[in-house]
């Protein structure tokens, strides 16, 4: 089996996923094709993969190339983890809206920041897909690149390539909720989670077959440490009755409730050490990436040079389980980003939704969920509808449609007038002019 990594310079992720892949007997002899546009990062990733192969005594082979077509030629699975430009490019997605009063924590999923990241990232993603159509038309694309729903949605309606998007938030949040409900490693945790990426809802959550939501609610109300750990999401749960995926910092951007005034940001999004990994501070992920740019090389060199044994046991990254299932191994259930073809009744038809799916040797099979509860559906419908508008605007190079999509963004609408929104969007277009080949005009009608 040939597995191609496009964006393989993501050292930690590539290293960990290859480690997990090779633990499966069906994949131990895989051909690992690494590709990135950054030669230095690519060299480090190749060295790490070769070290894992050597330590495990695997018959796998690894090769690295700056040529995307060489990596894709004959691939069975393609893993995409690209980033269109470094922090010197996408910092403006966050800094320009802030100038107008739209305070952003992450900015990689939706809202003005997420939409402009999408506009920049779609052209290289479509180049990857078009190359796949020629060089590996039967391959499955596993996308980890954000903004997940908009990129997958655009690909799924533009290409016959089998593509799904994978995110860590569903299984990560499920593990957290299990702890809060008192589940141990011996207990069975089951759930149904559906919606859109970063805004999927646990429609049910059970421990050993029993509804665990009452225990989760008690934990939030009675344990101050748990309440503070996820202030935004806990407040959303207490109001709406279902728990949402992805961190409080992310979710604080997707609605009207937490970031429209400085006092609310201070109360809900600037928590101290007792909060989760991402409470919602302004430009949190931008600062994380800027810091990483200064340290990644030293960390990679240290990992590769280490003489002590390195853990090559399988980790928690479920992409490896999906690839093993596609190769003919044990089937695997996960939440994937797929077209809404009769899966979620009250989200737009054809939109990219995140629902339970099973991978096996015949492909990826999403499961019908039915309607979301109305109290969860309203916000999800709005976000999904905005994403649909952004996709259409991106595919047709329509700057006015992009502006109209951002007009409906909840956080933007909570703090800006339409005229202010138009001025902000025009500035974002001007800053991104060189990355938008589909747009013949950046004028907003």
N, C-alpha and C positions, 0 to 999 in steps of 0.2 A: 504494500500500500504506500502511495506517495502522499505526504501531508505537507502542504505549502503554507508557510507563515509569511504573510505580507505585512510589513511593519515589525519584522523580527527584532529590530533594535530595542524593543521594549524588553530589557534584559531580564528583569525579575519574572515577568509574566511568561515569556518564552521559555525560560529555564524551567519554571515550575510545571508548565503544561507538558513540555517534552518529557520531563521526569515521570509525570502521571501516565502519559500515553504508553511509554515503554514498559510499564508494569503489567500490561495486558499481553498474554502470550501471542494473541493474534497480531499485535502491533510491534512486538519486540524486534522484528526485522524490518521495520518501516524505513522508507527513504524520507528523510527530513530535509526539506528544501527551504532555506532561510533567505529572505529578501528584505532589504531596506535601502533607502536612499542615502543613509549615513554610513559610510564605510567603517568608521571606527566602532560605532555601536554594533554593527553587523559582525565585525571580527570578534568582539567580546562575546556575543551570543553564540557564535560558532564554537568558540573555545569552551564555553559552558556546556553546550550540548555534547561535544566530544568527550568532555570529562564525565558527564553522566553516562554516556554509552560505555566508556571504559570501565567505570566503577561498577556498572551493572553487568558487565560482560555480555552486552546485547549484540546481536548481529546487525543492528541498525546501521544505516549510513547517513551522514549529514554533509550537506554542501551549502555554501553561501554564495549569493550573487547579487550584484546591483541591478541585474536585468530581470525585471518582473516576468517577462515572457518565459525565460529559462526556468524560473521557479514554478510557474504555473503549468508548463507543458506536461500533460499526462497526469496531473494531480487528481487524486480521488476526493480529497477534502482540502478546502482552503480556509485558513483562519486569518481574519483581517483585524489588525489592531493599529490602524494608521492614525496619524495626527497631521492635519493640514496646517503646517507652520508651527513654530515654537511659541514660547510665551511672548516674544517680541511682536508676534502677529495677533494672537488671540487675547492678549491683555486688553486690547481696545474694545472687545466685546463686552467687557465688564466696566472699563473705565469711562467709556462714552456714555452709557446709560446712567452711571452714577452721577455724572455731571448734570444730568437732567432730573435726578431724584429717584431713579430706579436702582435700588440697592441690591446687588447680586452677590450670592455666596459662591456658587459653582459656575452656573451659566453654560452648562454643556448639553442641556436637554431640551428646554423650551423657553419661551419668552424671547425678547430681542437678542439676548446673548446666544441662546441655543439656536435660534433661527439663523443667525449670521454664521455661526460655526457650521451649521448644516449647508448653507450656500457655498461655503469654501470647500467643504469636504466632499460634497456630492460629485464634482467633476472627477477627482482622482478615483473615487469609489466606482463610478461608472466606467472608467478606463479599465479597472480591474475586472469588472463584470464582462465587459466586451471582450477582453483577452480570454476570459474563461469560456465564453461562448465559442471561441475559435480553437482553443488549446486543450480545454478539459470540460466539454459541454455537459458531461454527466456528473461532474463533481458537485459536492454540497458546499455552500458557502456558510461558514459560521462567523457571524460578525460580532465583534466586541466594541466596535467604534461608536462613539456617541456623536450626535444625538440618535439614539437607537431607533426609535419609532419612525422618524422622518427618513433616515437613510434606508432602513429596511422597506418602508412603504414605497419609496421611490424606486428601489431596485425591483421589488416584487411586482410592480405594475409596468416595468419597462423591460424586463428580461425573463426568459424561460428558465434561467438558472435557479436551481433549488437553493433557497436562502432562508436562513433564520437568524435571529439575533439572540444573543445570550447575555445575561446580566447576573451579577452576584446577589442582587438585593432580595430576591424571593427566598432563597435558601438561607441567606444570612439573617433576615428578619425572622424567619420561621424558627431558627435556632434560638434567637433571643426570646421570642414569645414562649417557646418551650421551657426555657429556664424560668421565666417569670411565672409560668403555670406550675412550676415544681417538678417538671419532667426530668427523669434521669436517663442515662444511656441505656437502661434496661426497658424504658417505656417506649411504646409505639406512638409516634406523632404523625397525624394525617391532616391534610388541609386541602381545600380547593381555593386557588388564588387566581384572579382574573381581572383584567382591565387593560391598561396600556403601560408601557415601560415607565418605571419610577412612580406610577400611580395605579398599581394593581392592588386589589383588596382581597383580604382573606375572608371569603364568603362563609367559610366554616373553618374551625380550628379545633381538632380533637386530640386528646391524649388517652390512649387505650380505649378508644371508641366513645369517650365521653366528651361532651362540649366543654372546652377549656376556657371559653370566653369569660364566664363568671369569675374564674380564678385569676385570669389576666386583669380583669377590671379591679378586683380586690387588691391585687398587687400594686397597681398604679395608684389607687386611692389611699392605700394604707402604708406604703413604703415610699418615703420621700426620696430616697436615693433612686429608686426605679422611676418615679415620676420625673425627676430632674434629668434622668439619663436621656430621655427623648421628649423634651418639653413640647415641641411642635406636634409631633405625631401622637403623643398621648392626649393632647388637647383635641386633636382631630378625632381620635377614637372615642373620647368621652362625649363628644358632640354628635358623631355620625354613627357610632355603634359597630363599625368594622375597622380593622387595622390596615394601614396602607404600607406598601413597600417603600424602600429607600429611606435615607437618613432624614432627620429633621431639617438639616441645612438645605438639602435639595427641596424638600416639600415646602419649606417656607417661601420658596420662589414661585410656586405653582398656583397660588391662591391669593385672595384679597386680605387675609386675616392677620398676618404677622410682620410684614415688612413695609407697611405704608407710612409708618411714623417712627421717628427715632426712639420714642419711649417704648414702642412695641418691640423694636429690634433689640433694645437693651433688655427687656423683660424676657423675651422668648428665644433670642438668637445669639446672645452674647454670654451664654452660661459659662460657669467656671469649670474646674477640673472634674467635677462630678457628672458632667454631661457626657453624651456619647461622642464618637470620633468627630462628628461634624455638626455642631449645634446650629451654625448659620452665620458665622462672622463674615463680614464683607470680604470678598476676594480670597476666601479661605483656600480654595484649590489653586488659584493663581500663585499664591505665596508658597504653597507646597511644591509646585512644579519649579518655581524659581529656585527654591532651596535645593531641590533634587538635581537641578542642572549643575550645581556646584559640587555635588558629592557622588554622583552616580559612578564616575570613572574610578574613584578610589574604592568604592564598595565592590564594583565588579572585579577589579584587580585583586582585592583581598579574597573574594570568594574563589576565584580561579586558582590563586596561589596557595590556598589553604592546604596544609598537609594532613590535617585531621580528617577522618572519614566524614563525608557529606551525606545527609539523609536522602536516600533515594526511594523511600517508602511513598506510596501513593498519597497525595494530599486531597483537598476538598474540591478541586476544580472539575466541574462535571462535564466540561467539553470532552475530556478523555473518555468518559463513559459513553457519550454520544458517538464518538468516532468508533469505539469498539463495537457498539451496537450496529452502526452502519456497515462495519466490516463483517458482520455475521455473528458477533458475540451476543451476550445476554441483552435483551431489550432494556431500555432505560427510559424512565419517566422524568420529565423536567418541565419547566415553564419556558416556552419559546415565544419569539415575536414573529407572528405569521399573519397573513391576510385574513380579515374578518369575513369569512365565507360561511355565514350561518352559525358562527361560534358564539357571539355575544349580541343578543337581540337589540339592545338599546345603545349600541355604538355604531358609527357610520359603516355601512356596507363597504367592504374592500379595504377599510383602514387597517393599519398595522395594530394588532392587539397582542397582549401577552397572556397566554392561556396554557393550561396543561397540555402536554404533548408526549407522545411516545416515539422513540427512535428505534428502528430495527433495520434489518438488512434490506427492506423495501423502501426505506426513507423515513421521513418525519410525518407523524400523523397527529394533528391537533385534535383536541376533544371539545365538543360543544359544551358550553356552560349555561346558556340561556341568558336571561336579563340580569344586569347588576341591580342591586337594591336602589330605589330612586334617590335615596339620600347620598349614595356614592356616585350614581350615574350622572347627576347634573354637572358636577365639576369635571368628571372624566369626559363627558360628551363635549364640553366646551374645549378642553385641551386637545382632544382628538380632532375636533372640527378645525381648530386653528392649525394643527399639524397638516391636515388635508389641504388647507388653503396654501400653506407654505410649500408643500410638495408641488402643487399645481403651479405656483408662482416660480419655483425653481426650475421645473422641467420646461416651462415655456418662456423663461427669462422675463417675467412680468414683475417689474419693480412695484407697480401699484398694488398688485395682489399681495406682495410681501408686506407692504405698509398696512394694508387692510387686515391681514392676519395679526400683526402686532397691535393694531388698534384694539383687538378683542382680548389680548393677553390680560389676565386678571390683575396682576401686580402693576403693569404699565397703566392700565385704565384706572387703578385706584389712586395713582399719584400724578398722572399727566392728562392735560387736555388733548384733544385731537390735533390741534395745531402744534403743540409741543412734541407730540409723538411723531408727527410728520417731519419736523426739524431734526429730531434725534435719528430717525431712520435714514434721512438724507445724509447725515454725517457718517453713519455707519456704512452706507453704500459707498460714499466717497473714500473712506478709509480702506475698504475692501475691493476697490475698483480692479486691481490687478489679479484678483482671484476668481472673477465671475465671468468666464468666457461665454456663458449662455445668454448673458444680458447685453443686448445690443444698445440699450438705453437704460440709464439709471434714473431717468426722470420719473417722478411720481405724479400720476395724473390726478 
